[in-house]
């Protein structure tokens, strides 16, 4: 599911320029580039939580400095996530996903079904957490598609 969904995110952004990736639809929107980096940040935090056992939001300061603007988006994301080529975002997504898949290969179904009693919305297993990563990616794929259609000079659907 994760591999298929990432392709659904990456395929539509092929060939985008810095200007496309940085475009803000309005003052409250996120750019396509920021959304791509947000997906890598989300997956990174879920990796730390599920693979390393790090309690949610107790990341080291260096990790927060690197990933929080993309994770939280908003004004900080709009100010700091811009000026990057498409490869920057695709590399972040690819490297993050490769790490996830490598970690999954080390684990079994018992790990997948292990329940975290401390999860903010209640007892939750790793399967549910990673399903959330996948559906989160799907959600933002829709946003990216909508933003792509509103880029300056975008051609209307046939």
N, C-alpha and C positions, 0 to 999 in steps of 0.2 A: 504494500500500500504506500509506504513512504517513497519508494523509488518511482512508482507511477505518478504520485502526486507531485513530486519535485519536477518531473518532466512537464507536468501541466503548468507549473510556474515558470520554468526556464524557457520552454519553447516560444511562448509569445513575446519574450523580451529580446530575442535574438536580433542583433543589428541596431539596438537602441544606442543613441548617442548620449554623451554626458548631459546635454540639454534635455533630452527626453527623460533621463533617469532623475534629473534634478527638478523637473517641472512640478510646481505646486498649483493644483487646481483652484484652491482658495487659501485663505489665511489659516485655516484649521486642518487642511489636508496634509497627508504624508506623501512624500515623493515615492515613485516606484523604486528608486534606489534604496530609500530608507526602509521600505517594506521588505525588500529582498534581504537587507542586512538584519532586519527584525526577525525574519525567519531563522537566520543563522544564530542570532542571539538566543532566541527561544529554545532552539534545539541544544545549544551549548548549556543552557541552564538546566534543561531536563537531563542532559548527559550527566552533569555534576550531581544532580539529585538522585537519579536512578542507578547510575553506574558506580559513582563514588560514594554514595550515601550522604552527600552534603545536604544539610537541612535547607529547605527553601529560603532564599534571601539571606543566607549567611556566607555568601561568596567572599573571597578575599578582595581587598580594596583594588588590587590591580585588575582583577576580573571585572569588577563593577565599573572601573574607569573605562575599560575597553568596550564592554557590552551594554551597560545601562542606557546610554543614549539611544541605541537601537532597540533595546528591549522596551523602554518606556515611551519612545517616540516623542510626540508633543513638541514644544518649543525648542528643547535642547536637541532633539533629533533634526528638526528643520534647520537649526543653526549649524550643526556639526556634520551632518551626513549629506555631503554634496561634493561635487568636483571630481568624482571617481569614474573611471572607465567601467564599462560593463564587466570586464574580466575581474575586476576587484570584487564585485558582488558575487559573480559566479564561482570564483575561487573560494570565497568564504562559505558559500553553500555546499560546494563539492567537498571541501576539506572537513566541514562539520559532519556531513552525511557519511563520508568514508569512515570517520571515527565512530559514528553511531553503529554502522553496519559491522565494523570490526568488533565492537563491544558486544553486540547482539550474538555474534558467532561464539562468544565465550560463555554464553548463558543458556539455561534450559527453561523448560516450561514452568518448573517450580519457581524460578526467579521471576518469570513473567507474571505469575499469579500471586507473588508475595505481596502482602498488604502492608501499606504504610499507615499506621494508626495516627500519625501526626499531621497528615495532609490537611490543609486549611478547610476544604469542604467536606471532610470526613474520611473515614477509612477508604483507601483507594489503592488498587494494585498497579503494578508497573504496566500491565497491558492497557489499562484505562489511561494512564499518563501518556503513553506513546500513541494511543488512539487520538488523544487530545492534540498531540503535536501534529498528527496527520490532518485532523479536521481543521486545525488552526491554519495550516498551510493552504488547505482548500478555501477557507474563508478569505485569506489574503490574495489567493489567485483570482478570486472574483473582483476584489478591489483593484488589483493590477490591471485586469482586463477592462474595467470601467475607466480607469485613469488613462490607459493606452488609447482608448477611443476618444478621449477628450484632449489629447495632446494637440498643441497648435499645428495645424496643417494635416491632422489626421483625416483620412478619407472615410466618408460615411459607409456603413455596411451596404453591400450590394443588395 
